[in-house]
Amino acid sequence: MEIAAQAYGQLDPEVRETVDRLIKFHPEYAKWTANLPDENKAQIAFMRASTWADDIKNDPEYTRDNVDEPTAGRNIGYADHLIHDYWHHIDIPFSPDGTEVTPPDVPNALTQIEALSTTLASDASDDLKSYDVVWLVHLVGDLHQPLHATTRFTDGLDDDRGGNAETVQPTSGPAVTLHAYWDGLLGDGLPPTQAISVAEDLPEPDPMEVAIDDPTLWVIESFTIAQNDAYTGLIGPGAGPFRLTRDYEAKALMIAQGRAALAGARLARLLNASLK
């Protein structure tokens, strides 16, 4: 939601009007905006939309599916009640010890950002464009979280699923998976108003980095950060638990803040270009 808050403020006025209109097609729109003042509805609906692709993982009306099914890459709008877990990441593999790796599945976050953006710029129906906006808000954010762009293979743990298979112990709080630790660096479960406040304190991204519009380069950035800064020497082979240090945590937080600010700015550029 913090990334969505960042992006919303950077949309061109006419694009923001289009986005506001498209979000109203979402079946959860009335729920998202219930009891909100009219002046807050549009931004908060956009922010709430950013988490919907995760929310459906626990919705009994949606079905978990496999990446190798014929329906895996389809883009049919809200009639689609498949969860599409594999859209949230692209598992670029690496191995520090020479363990054999496997290539990433297709479709994935990169293929879907490209496909949904293309549809958004077309003459597709408003219902479909609404669905695509909602997914893009989520996927652009996901792709800027370093552990959504890689998976590590080691002799002690073959394919760690982007840090989901090993446990880390922060300096305070309970043990979590490495992936969950990086997911939660900017907070977890904050209400929209608090997310807006946190977003306002994010650092100003480098304009030259903001101007990088190729999602393939976003993947390379996240992959490199994951290798260098998520999988440090503290994260050994095997499942852990691995104890984090304050230095690791401070650097991880700084990276997360920078990536979130960059994701928000790039998301705004993508929507501005696709819906102009």
Sequence and secondary structure as in RCSB ss.txt:
>XXXX:A:sequence
MEIAAQAYGQLDPEVRETVDRLIKFHPEYAKWTANLPDENKAQIAFMRASTWADDIKNDPEYTRDNVDEPTAGRN
IGYADHLIHDYWHHIDIPFSPDGTEVTPPDVPNALTQIEALSTTLASDASDDLKSYDVVWLVHLVGDLHQPLHAT
TRFTDGLDDDRGGNAETVQPTSGPAVTLHAYWDGLLGDGLPPTQAISVAEDLPEPDPMEVAIDDPTLWVIESFTI
AQNDAYTGLIGPGAGPFRLTRDYEAKALMIAQGRAALAGARLARLLNASLK
>XXXX:A:secstr
 HHHHHHHTTS HHHHHHHHHHHTTSTTHHHHHTT  HHHHHHHHHHHHTTHHHHGGG TTSB   TTSTTTT  
  TT  B  GGGG   EEE TT        SS HHHHHHHHHHHHTTT  HHHHHHHHHHHHHHHHHHTSGGGSE
EE  SSSS  TTTTSSEEE SSS  EEHHHHHHTTT SS  HHHHHHHHHTS    HHHHT   HHHHHHHHHHH
IIIIIS TTS SSS  EE  HHHHHHHHHHHHHHHHHHHHHHHHHHHHHH 
